[in-house]
Each structure stands twice: as C-alpha cells, then as structure tokens.
Amino acid sequence: MESIHPTSSESNQTPSSIFSGKVQFSGKSGEFFGIWSVNILLSIITLGIYSAWAKVRTYRYFYGHTRIDGHSFDYLATPIQILKGRILAVIVFLIYTILSSLAPAIGLLFAIGFLFLLPWIINQGLRFNMRMTRHRNVRFAFSGNYGDAFINFVLLPIASVFTLHLLLPYVLKRIDQYMHENISYGNKPLTVNLQGERYYIAALITLGVAIGGLVIFGFFAGASALTIDNLNTQNFSLSTIVVPLLIATLYVAFLTLVGAVYHSLIRNHIFNNSEFTEVATFDSNLKAIDYAILLFTNVLAIIFTLGLAYPWAKVRRAKLLASVTEVTIYSGALSLIDVAQNEQSSFAEEAANVFDIDISLT
C-alpha cells in the first residue's frame, strides 16, 4: 500500500515534528452512564424534545475526553440548532406520509424529488458537523459541492446495481474519497490518496470471511436442529430455548466479524493515506479480530443488560479506536488560520444549522 506520508528524501521540505503519539481518550463508563441515563429520562418526559440537548451533551463529553497532544476537541453546536433540524425533518416526513397515503403518485414524485435533494442534505450535514468541530481553537470545515455529491451518492450507487454490485467497492472508495478530501482544518485541506484496489481487496477478504462464517454457522445450525429432533420429551422444552439462543449468538458473532474485517481494513487505509500537509499525518493499526471481539462482547452486554450496558460499550469502543490511532503534528500547525471563524456566513452555511444529519466518517 502506498503512503502519502513524507519519505526520507522529502524530509527537508517537511516542517519539524512537534508531537508524535497516540490519541488519548479519558472518558469513563460510569461518568457517561450518568449523562446517558439522564438524557434518556428527560427525552422520554419531554416526548423527544430534550433529545437535541442529549445529543449535544453526548458529543461534548466524547469530544472533550478525546485529546491529541493534550488538547481536547470541542463540539460547538447548540441544542436549539439541533432541535430546529429535527423539527424540520419531522415536518417533511409527515408531509411525505400524508401525500403518500392520499395520492401514491404524488408520494412517488416526492420520493424522486428527495433523491435529488439528498446530495445537498448530505453536504449540509457534513458542513455542519465539521464547522461545529474545533481543536486547538481552530475549526474544521467541509467544502464539497452538489455535483460531486450527486455523482457519488446517487448516480454511482444506482450504476452499481446494474453491474450486480461489482462496482460497489469502487463506489465506496469514491464516497470515502469525496467525504474526506473536502475536509479542511483551518486553511489546510486534507490530502487523501485512496486506492480502488484496496477496496476490492477488502471486499474479497470480507467476502471470504463471510462465506467461511456462513459454512460454520450452517453446520452448527444443522447440528442443532438434529439435536432437537433426537431429544426426549423431558429435555425438549429447555433445548428449544437454549439451542436457538446459541444459534442467535453465533449469528451475531458472524455479523460482527464480517463488519469488523471490512471496517478495520478500510479505516487503516484511509488514515494511513491522509494528511494535512505540513500540519499532521495519521496512522491507524486497527486489528480486525480485536475489533470483532469488542463489538461482539458489546452487543452481548447490551442485549443481556436490556440496554443498560450501552454507555460502557460506547466508551469501550472509543478507547480502542483511540489506542490504535497515532498522530504526528508538525510545526505548520502553529501558523494555521481559522478560516471558519473569519469568514462571513453564507446561505448554505446557515442552512447547515437546520439540517442535523449524522454522516459517518471512518
């Protein structure tokens, strides 16, 4: 895998390193459990209105406990901004539901129109999330345009269907490339050099793991079915409970392993091939088996505690991802200009405050 990080021959052109180390996450499950439980309770009492405040509290907790070189991240969004977006989303959804029930043809036209609106919404969501993120008093920004978003999020996924999804790894590469290469930190854009073949390799490895997992899962499921058939009447009632639980557990393990393999391969590729020139480089060493075990035990803990282990699982995942991520900061970071704070607001930027959309960056 090629890396865009500076080589020894380029070292003379690279500013000196002022920090090199792993990302630190200091959050504690007990602390977050208190925040989470209050968020849930107040969201229920207020019929969901408090969920906007809950999101801001959650983001600020995780941002505030994530540190690079001793400096934590800041989440700058306000609950009112989030609430406006959610109210608008509910209104749009209600209009769509009513139109679909009264006149299916109008509902279909509405859905088609939404398809053309989707790239704009995604852009505003990314712009909002980046603009609300700050580190060392410098904000992030997102500069993607509608045309590129329409190609990557609408046209290419549709084209992939007609290739029996053989185009899908390339589509996923294009989406990741678009979302990351339009990020900037202050006045420094993120340089990203993703390779399509790495996505196809990741897809093939994931497919191989999936096929192997299906074979093993099928074997155990078949063996369990035969076991139930051969049980006597006394043990039958107990086995009909235990055996399906074992099968369900294996199925969850299978899904988490498949997801972990792909996510770890792609995450490492993106981080290891991205940099803010003369400001920061990144390295990720996420191992699929470690990530799969973490996700699997998280899911089991959440299920068997009826959801009460969710804060523990979320903090645990954040700690693992931080521990496998290393950042090198160069002296160029000292001269960054916070463009997002100096620029005047435009219509698109204000619209970003209305649309509260979570777009996952690997």
C-alpha positions in Angstrom: 0.0 0.0 0.0 1.4 3.4 -1.0 1.5 6.0 1.6 1.5 9.8 1.0 3.4 10.4 4.2 6.8 12.2 3.6 9.7 9.9 2.7 13.2 10.4 3.8 14.1 12.2 0.6 11.3 14.7 1.3 12.2 15.3 4.9 14.0 18.5 4.1 10.7 20.0 2.9 8.7 18.9 5.9 8.4 21.1 9.0 9.8 19.7 12.2 7.6 17.4 14.3 6.4 18.9 17.5 4.4 15.9 18.7 4.0 12.2 17.8 1.8 9.9 19.8 -1.5 8.1 20.2 -4.9 9.7 20.5 -5.9 9.7 24.2 -9.5 9.0 25.3 -10.1 9.6 29.0 -13.9 9.0 29.2 -15.2 6.7 31.9 -18.2 4.4 31.5 -19.6 5.4 35.0 -19.5 9.1 34.2 -21.1 8.6 30.8 -23.8 6.3 32.3 -24.9 9.2 34.4 -25.1 11.5 31.4 -26.8 8.8 29.3 -29.4 7.9 31.9 -30.4 11.5 32.5 -30.6 12.0 28.7 -32.9 9.0 28.3 -35.2 10.0 31.2 -35.6 13.6 30.1 -36.1 12.7 26.4 -38.9 10.4 27.5 -40.5 13.0 29.8 -40.3 15.7 27.1 -41.6 13.4 24.3 -38.2 13.6 22.5 -37.7 17.4 22.6 -34.8 17.0 25.0 -33.0 14.6 22.6 -31.4 17.7 21.0 -29.8 18.6 24.3 -28.9 14.9 24.9 -27.0 14.8 21.6 -25.0 17.9 22.4 -24.2 16.6 25.9 -23.0 13.3 24.5 -20.9 14.9 21.7 -19.3 17.3 24.1 -18.5 14.5 26.6 -16.7 12.4 23.9 -15.1 15.3 22.2 -13.9 16.8 25.5 -12.3 13.5 26.5 -10.5 12.9 23.2 -7.1 14.5 23.2 -4.2 14.9 20.8 -1.0 16.3 22.4 -3.0 17.2 25.5 -5.5 19.3 23.6 -9.2 18.1 23.5 -11.8 18.6 20.8 -14.7 21.0 21.2 -18.2 20.5 19.9 -19.7 23.9 19.2 -23.3 23.1 18.1 -26.1 24.3 20.4 -29.3 22.3 21.2 -31.5 24.8 19.5 -29.7 24.3 16.2 -30.2 20.5 16.5 -33.8 20.9 17.6 -34.6 23.1 14.5 -33.3 20.4 12.2 -35.2 17.7 13.9 -38.5 19.6 13.8 -38.0 20.3 10.1 -37.2 16.6 9.5 -40.4 15.6 11.3 -42.5 18.1 9.2 -41.0 16.8 5.9 -41.6 13.2 7.0 -45.3 14.0 7.9 -45.9 15.7 4.6 -44.4 12.7 2.7 -46.5 10.3 4.8 -49.8 12.2 4.2 -49.1 12.7 0.5 -48.3 9.0 0.1 -51.5 7.9 1.8 -53.8 10.4 -0.1 -52.1 10.2 -3.5 -49.5 7.5 -4.1 -48.4 9.1 -7.3 -47.6 12.4 -5.5 -45.8 10.4 -2.9 -43.7 8.8 -5.6 -42.8 12.2 -7.1 -41.9 13.5 -3.6 -39.6 10.5 -3.2 -37.9 11.2 -6.5 -37.5 14.8 -5.6 -36.0 13.8 -2.3 -33.4 11.8 -4.3 -32.2 14.9 -6.0 -32.3 16.8 -2.6 -30.2 14.1 -0.9 -26.8 15.3 -2.1 -27.5 18.8 -0.8 -28.7 17.5 2.6 -25.5 15.3 2.9 -23.3 18.2 2.1 -25.0 20.4 4.6 -24.8 17.7 7.3 -21.1 17.2 6.7 -20.5 21.0 6.6 -22.4 21.5 9.8 -20.6 18.7 11.7 -17.2 19.9 10.5 -17.9 23.5 11.3 -19.1 22.6 14.8 -15.8 20.7 15.5 -12.8 22.6 16.9 -9.3 21.6 18.0 -6.6 24.0 19.3 -9.1 26.8 18.7 -9.2 26.0 15.0 -12.3 24.8 13.3 -12.7 22.1 10.7 -14.7 22.8 7.5 -16.2 20.9 4.6 -16.2 22.2 1.0 -18.0 19.5 -1.1 -20.3 20.6 -3.9 -23.6 19.4 -5.1 -22.4 17.9 -8.5 -19.8 15.7 -6.9 -22.2 14.6 -4.2 -24.9 13.7 -6.7 -22.5 11.6 -8.7 -21.1 9.8 -5.6 -24.2 9.3 -3.5 -26.9 8.9 -6.3 -25.6 8.1 -9.8 -22.7 5.6 -8.9 -24.8 3.6 -6.4 -27.5 3.2 -9.0 -24.9 2.2 -11.6 -23.6 -0.4 -9.2 -26.9 -2.2 -9.1 -26.7 -2.7 -12.9 -23.3 -4.3 -12.5 -24.6 -6.8 -9.9 -22.7 -4.7 -7.4 -19.3 -5.5 -8.9 -18.8 -1.7 -9.0 -19.7 -1.4 -5.3 -16.1 -1.3 -3.9 -15.2 1.5 -6.3 -18.4 3.3 -5.3 -17.5 3.1 -1.6 -14.0 4.3 -2.4 -15.4 7.3 -4.3 -17.7 8.1 -1.4 -14.9 7.9 1.2 -12.6 10.0 -1.1 -15.3 12.7 -1.5 -16.1 12.9 2.2 -12.5 13.1 3.4 -10.8 15.1 0.6 -13.2 18.0 1.1 -12.3 18.4 4.8 -10.1 21.2 5.9 -8.6 22.1 9.2 -8.3 25.9 9.4 -6.9 26.9 6.0 -5.3 23.4 5.3 -7.2 20.9 3.2 -6.9 17.2 3.9 -4.9 15.4 1.3 -6.3 11.9 0.6 -4.8 9.2 -1.7 -7.2 6.3 -1.6 -6.7 3.3 -3.9 -9.6 1.4 -5.5 -7.7 -1.9 -5.4 -7.5 -1.7 -1.6 -11.3 -1.6 -1.5 -11.6 -4.6 -3.8 -9.1 -6.5 -1.7 -11.0 -5.6 1.4 -14.3 -6.7 -0.2 -12.8 -10.0 -1.3 -11.3 -10.7 2.2 -14.6 -9.8 3.8 -16.5 -12.0 1.3 -14.2 -14.9 2.1 -14.7 -14.4 5.8 -18.5 -14.2 5.2 -18.6 -17.4 3.2 -16.5 -19.2 5.8 -18.7 -17.9 8.5 -21.9 -19.0 6.7 -20.5 -22.5 6.3 -19.7 -22.7 10.1 -23.0 -21.1 11.0 -24.9 -23.5 8.7 -23.1 -26.5 10.2 -23.9 -25.6 13.8 -27.5 -24.6 12.9 -28.0 -28.0 11.2 -26.4 -29.9 14.0 -28.6 -28.1 16.5 -31.7 -28.9 14.5 -30.8 -32.6 14.5 -30.1 -32.4 18.3 -33.6 -31.1 18.9 -35.1 -33.9 16.8 -33.3 -36.5 18.9 -34.1 -35.1 22.3 -36.6 -36.8 24.5 -39.8 -35.1 25.7 -38.4 -34.1 29.1 -35.5 -32.1 27.7 -37.3 -30.7 24.7 -38.7 -27.6 26.3 -35.3 -26.5 27.7 -33.5 -27.2 24.4 -35.9 -25.2 22.3 -34.8 -22.2 24.3 -31.1 -22.8 24.7 -30.4 -24.0 21.1 -32.0 -21.0 19.3 -30.1 -18.7 21.7 -26.8 -20.4 20.8 -27.7 -20.0 17.1 -28.6 -16.4 17.5 -25.3 -15.8 19.4 -23.3 -17.4 16.5 -25.2 -15.3 14.0 -24.4 -12.1 15.9 -20.7 -13.2 16.1 -20.7 -13.8 12.4 -22.2 -10.4 11.6 -19.8 -8.5 13.9 -16.7 -10.4 12.5 -17.7 -9.6 8.9 -18.3 -5.9 9.7 -15.1 -5.7 11.8 -12.9 -7.1 9.0 -14.1 -4.6 6.4 -14.1 -1.6 8.8 -10.6 -2.2 10.1 -9.1 -2.7 6.6 -10.7 0.5 5.2 -10.1 2.6 8.3 -6.4 1.8 8.3 -6.2 2.5 4.6 -7.9 5.9 5.0 -5.9 7.1 8.0 -2.6 5.9 6.6 -3.1 7.7 3.3 -4.4 11.0 4.6 -2.6 14.1 5.9 -3.0 17.8 6.5 0.1 18.9 4.6 2.8 20.4 6.9 0.3 20.1 9.8 -0.4 16.5 10.7 -0.1 12.9 9.5 -2.1 9.9 10.7 -1.6 6.2 11.3 -4.1 3.5 12.2 -3.4 0.0 13.2 -6.9 -1.4 14.0 -6.8 -5.3 14.0 -10.0 -7.0 12.8 -10.0 -9.7 15.4 -9.6 -7.2 18.3 -12.4 -5.0 16.9 -14.7 -8.0 16.2 -14.2 -9.3 19.8 -15.0 -5.8 21.2 -18.1 -5.4 19.0 -19.3 -8.9 19.8 -19.0 -8.5 23.6 -20.5 -5.0 23.4 -23.6 -6.4 21.6 -24.0 -9.3 24.1 -23.6 -7.0 27.0 -26.2 -4.6 25.7 -28.6 -7.4 25.0 -28.3 -9.2 28.3 -28.5 -5.9 30.3 -31.5 -4.8 28.3 -29.6 -1.8 27.0 -28.0 -0.6 30.3 -24.5 -1.5 29.1 -24.7 0.9 26.2 -22.6 3.6 27.9 -20.0 1.0 28.8 -19.9 -0.3 25.2 -19.7 3.2 23.7 -16.8 4.3 25.9 -15.0 1.0 25.4 -15.2 1.3 21.6 -13.9 4.9 21.8 -11.0 3.8 23.9 -10.0 1.1 21.4 -10.2 3.3 18.4 -8.1 6.0 20.1 -5.5 3.5 21.2 -4.8 2.3 17.6 -4.7 5.8 16.2 -1.4 7.8 16.1 -1.0 11.4 15.1 2.2 13.3 14.2 1.9 17.1 14.4 4.3 19.4 12.6 5.3 23.0 13.2 3.0 24.1 10.4 0.1 23.6 12.9 1.3 26.7 14.8 0.5 29.0 11.9 -3.0 27.7 11.0 -5.6 30.3 10.2 -9.2 29.6 11.5 -11.0 30.3 8.2 -14.3 29.2 9.5 -14.3 31.8 12.2 -13.1 34.6 9.9 -15.5 34.1 7.0 -18.9 35.6 7.0 -21.9 33.2 7.0 -23.5 32.3 3.6 -26.9 30.9 3.0 -25.6 27.3 2.7 -23.7 27.5 5.9 -26.8 28.8 7.7 -28.8 26.0 6.2 -26.4 23.6 7.7 -27.6 24.7 11.1 -31.1 23.5 10.2 -30.1 20.0 8.9 -28.9 17.8 11.7 -27.6 14.8 9.8 -25.1 12.3 11.0 -22.7 11.1 8.3 -20.2 8.6 9.5 -16.5 9.3 8.7 -14.4 6.2 9.1 
